[in-house]
Amino acid sequence: MSIKRLSTPVEFQQELRHQGVTLVDFDAPWCPPCKVLGPILEQLHEDYNGDVNLIKVNCDESPELASTYGIMSMPTVIFFHDGEPVEKLIGLRPREAYDRIIEKYRVI
């Protein structure tokens, strides 16, 4: 199973109903750091085996979602817990940074 790619606010809101941790990657196909982040997120998706909801949003295709969440640079990853935004990482980070935040909210 691959990471879901969403493009409409309706799809996005439906996905946020997920209980637990949802990680949303706001990216663009022309963004070099986004391309580096892609395999890291795929590995997280595989390692957490569906326990964490992972979503990608292409900012070029969904400018309204990017605007709603104040996305100014990419990649930006927003972590949601039970549908509420709890943390934001701007720019490419090592995998451990994403793991730390996921684990912080998984135990709640």
Secondary structure, DSSP 8 states (H G I E B T S, - for coil): ---EEE-SHHHHHHHTT-SSEEEEEEE-TT-HHHHHHHHHHHHHHHHHTTSSEEEEEETTT-HHHHHHTT--SSSEEEEEETTEEEEEEES---HHHHHHHHHHHHT-
